[in-house]
Amino acid sequence: QVRLVESGGGLVQAGGSRTLSCIASGNIISFNTMGWYRQTPGKQRELVASMSTRSRINVSDSVKGRFTVSRDNTENEVYLRMSGLKPEDTAVYYCTLGQGNQAYWGQGTQVTVAS
């Protein structure tokens, strides 16, 4: 059992910055990947960024250069630092942890970017 809790969502002006945090707890093994997906109504959930415990990073082209993913391996936390936010970044952002052949998901946190 793994539990993920996101925080940091809210309303931000276009061009602004905001940081999301996610804390994982439970039966977490030493090698895993944590990251962020986002979803808007009528759209498929899409990968934003992810980072493994060995610092392998994947970042979506749509946010590359604007968003940065980082993590604290000791405390099983992952962060998403967002800057240069655009209205199209508005979505529910979900934290995820993958280990072995299993994936776990947080409840999501809403990010709204106002023009």
SETI-368945 format. One record per residue: residue in three letters; chain; y, x, z of N, C-alpha, C in turn. Coordinates in steps of 0.1 Angstrom, whole numbers, plus 5000, padded with zeros to 4 digits. Atoms other than C-alpha are relative to their C-alpha. Layout:
// SETI-368945
  rest  kette  n_c2  n_c1  n_c3  ca_c2  ca_c1  ca_c3  c_c2  c_c1  c_c3
   Ala      A     Y     X     Z      Y      X      Z     Y     X     Z
...
END
This chain:
// SETI-368945
  rest  kette  n_c2  n_c1  n_c3  ca_c2  ca_c1  ca_c3  c_c2  c_c1  c_c3
   Gln      A  4988  5008  5000   5000   5000   5000  5013  5009  5000
   Val      A  4988  4993  5001   5034   5013   4990  5011  4989  4999
   Arg      A  4989  5009  5000   5067   4996   4997  5012  5008  4995
   Leu      A  4987  4994  5006   5100   5003   4978  5011  4991  5004
   Val      A  4988  5008  4997   5134   4992   4990  5012  5007  4993
   Glu      A  4988  4995  5007   5164   4996   4968  5013  4996  5007
   Ser      A  4987  5004  4995   5200   4995   4978  5011  5007  4991
   Gly      A  4989  4995  5007   5234   5002   4963  5006  4992  4989
   Gly      A  4995  5008  5011   5239   4975   4937  5012  4993  5004
   Gly      A  4988  5007  4997   5270   4955   4934  5009  4999  4987
   Leu      A  4990  5001  5010   5301   4949   4913  5008  5013  4998
   Val      A  4992  4988  5003   5318   4978   4896  5008  4998  4987
   Gln      A  4992  5001  5012   5346   4981   4870  4994  5009  4989
   Ala      A  5004  4991  5011   5339   4995   4836  5006  5013  5001
   Gly      A  4996  4987  4998   5342   5032   4836  4998  5006  5014
   Gly      A  5002  4996  4986   5334   5034   4873  4987  5006  5002
   Ser      A  5012  4993  4996   5306   5050   4892  4994  4992  5012
   Arg      A  5008  5006  4989   5279   5038   4916  4987  5007  5001
   Thr      A  5013  4993  4998   5248   5053   4931  4990  4990  5007
   Leu      A  5011  5007  4995   5215   5035   4937  4991  5009  5008
   Ser      A  5010  4993  4992   5190   5045   4963  4987  4992  5002
   Cys      A  5012  5006  4998   5154   5038   4968  4991  5008  5010
   Ile      A  5009  4994  4990   5131   5046   4998  4986  4995  4999
   Ala      A  5014  5003  5000   5094   5046   4995  4993  5002  5013
   Ser      A  5008  4998  4988   5070   5042   5024  4986  4994  4997
   Gly      A  5014  5004  5001   5033   5037   5029  4991  5011  4995
   Asn      A  5010  4991  5004   5003   5054   5013  5004  5008  4987
   Ile      A  4995  4993  5011   5021   5079   4991  4994  5014  4999
   Ile      A  5006  4987  5002   5003   5109   4976  5010  5011  4996
   Ser      A  4991  4989  5002   5018   5143   4970  5006  5001  4986
   Phe      A  4995  5000  5013   5021   5140   4933  5003  4985  4995
   Asn      A  4997  5014  5005   5039   5109   4920  5013  5001  4992
   Thr      A  4988  5001  5007   5067   5098   4898  5008  4987  5005
   Met      A  4992  5011  4996   5096   5076   4910  5011  4999  4990
   Gly      A  4989  5002  5010   5123   5061   4888  5005  4986  5000
   Trp      A  4993  5012  5001   5143   5032   4877  4998  4993  4986
   Tyr      A  5000  5009  5012   5139   5003   4852  5011  4990  5002
   Arg      A  4990  5011  4999   5164   4976   4844  4996  4989  4991
   Gln      A  5004  5012  5008   5161   4941   4830  5012  4990  5001
   Thr      A  4990  5010  5001   5186   4915   4818  4993  4988  4994
   Pro      A  5006  5011  5006   5178   4879   4808  4998  5001  4985
   Gly      A  5002  5000  5014   5162   4876   4774  4996  5014  4994
   Lys      A  5003  4987  5004   5154   4913   4773  4988  5005  5007
   Gln      A  5011  4993  4993   5123   4934   4781  5005  5010  5010
   Arg      A  4997  4989  4991   5124   4956   4811  4999  5013  4994
   Glu      A  5000  4987  5007   5133   4991   4800  5002  5011  5011
   Leu      A  4999  4988  4992   5130   5025   4815  5015  5005  5000
   Val      A  4987  4994  4999   5163   5040   4827  4998  5015  5002
   Ala      A  5002  4986  4997   5152   5073   4843  4989  5001  5010
   Ser      A  5011  4997  4991   5123   5088   4862  5000  5015  5003
   Met      A  5001  4986  4995   5115   5120   4881  4988  5001  5008
   Ser      A  5012  4997  4992   5083   5134   4894  5002  5009  5011
   Thr      A  4998  4991  4989   5077   5154   4925  5001  5014  4995
   Arg      A  4999  4986  5006   5075   5185   4902  5013  5001  4991
   Ser      A  4986  5000  5006   5110   5176   4888  4999  4998  4985
   Arg      A  5000  5004  5014   5098   5164   4854  5009  4987  4999
   Ile      A  4990  5011  5001   5126   5140   4843  4999  4994  4986
   Asn      A  4998  5008  5012   5128   5113   4817  5012  4992  5001
   Val      A  4987  5007  5000   5161   5097   4808  5001  4992  4987
   Ser      A  4998  5008  5012   5167   5069   4784  5012  5005  4992
   Asp      A  4988  4995  5008   5190   5078   4755  5012  4991  5002
   Ser      A  4988  5009  4998   5212   5048   4763  5008  5004  5012
   Val      A  4993  4996  4988   5222   5064   4796  5002  5015  5001
   Lys      A  5000  4985  4999   5218   5101   4789  5015  5005  5000
   Gly      A  4987  4995  4999   5249   5120   4799  5009  4992  5009
   Arg      A  4992  5008  4990   5261   5092   4822  4993  4998  5013
   Phe      A  5008  5003  4988   5233   5086   4846  4992  5013  5004
   Thr      A  5007  4988  4995   5216   5113   4868  4990  4995  5010
   Val      A  5010  5004  4990   5183   5108   4886  4997  5012  5008
   Ser      A  5004  4989  4991   5174   5129   4916  4991  4994  5011
   Arg      A  5009  5005  4990   5150   5127   4945  4999  5010  5012
   Asp      A  5004  4993  4988   5141   5139   4980  4985  4999  5002
   Asn      A  5015  5001  5000   5104   5147   4979  4995  4998  5015
   Thr      A  5005  5001  4986   5101   5151   5017  5001  4986  5005
   Glu      A  4997  5014  4995   5116   5116   5024  4996  4989  4990
   Asn      A  5004  5010  5010   5103   5099   4993  5011  4991  4996
   Glu      A  4988  5008  5005   5137   5088   4981  5003  5004  4986
   Val      A  4995  4997  5014   5150   5086   4946  5014  4993  4999
   Tyr      A  4986  5005  5001   5186   5081   4936  5003  4999  4985
   Leu      A  4994  5001  5014   5204   5070   4904  5015  5000  5001
   Arg      A  4986  4998  5000   5239   5083   4901  5005  4995  4986
   Met      A  4995  5006  5012   5257   5062   4875  5015  5002  4999
   Ser      A  4986  4999  5002   5290   5070   4860  5003  4996  4985
   Gly      A  4996  5005  5013   5310   5059   4830  4993  4987  4996
   Leu      A  5007  5013  5001   5295   5024   4835  5006  4991  4989
   Lys      A  4996  5010  5011   5297   4999   4806  4994  4987  5003
   Pro      A  5005  5013  4998   5293   4962   4806  4985  4998  4996
   Glu      A  5013  5001  5004   5260   4966   4788  4990  5006  5010
   Asp      A  5009  4995  4989   5246   4984   4819  4997  4989  5010
   Thr      A  5003  5011  4990   5247   4951   4838  4986  4996  4999
   Ala      A  5014  5003  4999   5212   4944   4849  4995  4999  5014
   Val      A  5007  4997  4987   5188   4941   4878  4992  5013  4998
   Tyr      A  5006  4987  5000   5177   4976   4885  4988  5000  5010
   Tyr      A  5012  4999  4992   5141   4981   4898  4996  5014  5003
   Cys      A  5006  4987  4997   5128   5011   4916  4985  4999  4998
   Thr      A  5014  5000  5002   5093   5021   4907  4994  5013  5005
   Leu      A  5007  4988  4997   5067   5046   4920  4986  4999  4993
   Gly      A  5013  4999  5006   5036   5056   4900  4993  5012  5005
   Gln      A  5009  4989  4995   5007   5076   4914  4986  4996  4996
   Gly      A  5013  5003  5005   4972   5079   4900  5002  4990  4989
   Asn      A  4999  5010  5010   4967   5048   4879  5007  4987  5005
   Gln      A  4994  5011  4994   4988   5025   4900  5015  5001  5000
   Ala      A  4985  5000  5000   5025   5015   4899  5004  4989  5010
   Tyr      A  4994  5008  4990   5046   4999   4926  5014  4997  4996
   Trp      A  4986  5005  5004   5079   4980   4923  5007  4995  5012
   Gly      A  4991  5006  4990   5108   4972   4945  5005  4986  4995
   Gln      A  4996  5013  5003   5125   4939   4946  5012  4999  4990
   Gly      A  4989  5000  5010   5154   4949   4924  5014  4999  5007
   Thr      A  4987  5001  4995   5191   4953   4930  5010  4998  4988
   Gln      A  4992  5004  5012   5218   4937   4908  5012  5010  4999
   Val      A  4988  4992  5004   5244   4959   4891  5008  4992  4990
   Thr      A  4991  5007  5009   5273   4941   4875  5012  5008  4996
   Val      A  4989  4992  5005   5298   4960   4854  5010  4990  4993
   Ala      A  4990  5008  5005   5330   4941   4848  5009  5007  4990
   Ser      A  4991  4994  5009   5352   4947   4818  5014  5000  5004
END
